[in-house]
Amino acid sequence: MEQQIIITELFEKGGLTMGPLLFLSILALSTIIERLWFWATVLTKEKLIIEQILRAARQQWDFAPEIARQASNQPIGRFLYTPLRL
């Protein structure tokens, strides 16, 4: 018959190294979640900027570089502003 090993037993068997391993595991997981949140936010903002620039380029070309310049705090704004100002 198989014995079920509960988490507290694993910690007891692991000894002193289990505390830092648990801490680092939680730290790694929280870093992953934070980076996912960051990139989701950045990509959402960039999508909105691209839509605004494309809409302006279709309707009145002169406003497109200005929108890109105003969005120069985002990477996509800087990327699009350079060719649009030419």
Secondary structure, DSSP 8 states (H G I E B T S, - for coil): ------HHHHHHHHGGGHHHHHHHHHHHHHHHHHHHHHHHHHHHHHHHHHHHHHHHHHH-TTHHHHHHHHTTTSHHHHHHHHHHH-
